[in-house]
């Protein structure tokens, strides 16, 4: 395989890069949605829970919020990695195996 990049190769690579960028945007959107749910859970946690059952519910909300926060953080990290990959797809054009 020669080291030259044809117009068709460049177009295909740009298309793949665009698709990967779209995936990164979808992952980032999921992270934003998780953030919105976290804000909603936070508002629920701040309510005045006075009964033992209410306090237990608030504790459960806190545990769920912590889990969702970790998931959101993972989604944010994933979106950044996928976006970097999209940039590498563009840079790797013309290299065999990509």
N, C-alpha and C positions, 0 to 999 in steps of 0.2 A: 504494500500500500504506500502510495506516495505521501509526502508531507503537505501536499497542496490541498487547500480547502475550496471545494466547488461551491457555486451559488446554492445548489440544491442541499449540500451538506450544511451550509450556514443557515438556510431557511429551516431545515429540520431541527437543527440545534436550537435556534431561536424559538421554535414552536415548543420543543421540550422544555426549555427554560421557562417559557410563559406558563405552561401547564404546571410546572413545579411551583412557580410563583403563586398561581391560583390556589394550589394546595396549601401553601403557607398562609395565604389569606384566610382560607377556610379554617385552618387550625387556630389562627389568631382570633377569628370570630368565635370559635368555641371557647377560647380562653376568656374573651370578653363576656360571653353569656354566663360562664361560671362566675365571673366577677360580679355580675348583676345579681345572681342568685346569692352570692356571699353577702352582698349589701342587704338583700331582703332578709336573710337569716340573721344578720346583725341587728336589724330593726326588731325582729321577733325576740331576740335575746335581751334587748333593752327594756322590753315590757316588764311591768311589775308583776312577777310571778310570786304569789304569797303562799299558796297552798303547797303541801309536800309534793303533790302530783305536778303542780306547775313548776316547782323548782327542779324536779326530775326531768321534766320536759325541756327546761332551759339547759340542763346539763347535756341532754341528748343533742339538742341543737348545737351546742358548743363543740361536741365531738364530731358531729357531721360537718360543721363549718371548718374545723381543722382538717378533716379529710379532703373536703372540697378545695380548700386553699392549697393543699399539696398538689392536688390534681390540676388546678388552675396554673400553678407555678410550672408544673411539668409541661402543660400545653404551651405556655409562653416560651419555655426553653425549646420545645419541639418546633414551634413556629420559626424561631430564630435559626435553628439548625437547617430546617427545610429551605428557608430563604437563602442561607449561605450555600446550600447545595445547588439551588437554582443559578447562583452566580458561577459556581464551579462547572455546571453543565455548559454554560456559555464559554468559559475559559478552556474547557477540555475539547472543544470542537477541533477536529483534525487529528486528534490522538486516537490510535487504534484501541478498540475495546470500549469506547464510550459512546 
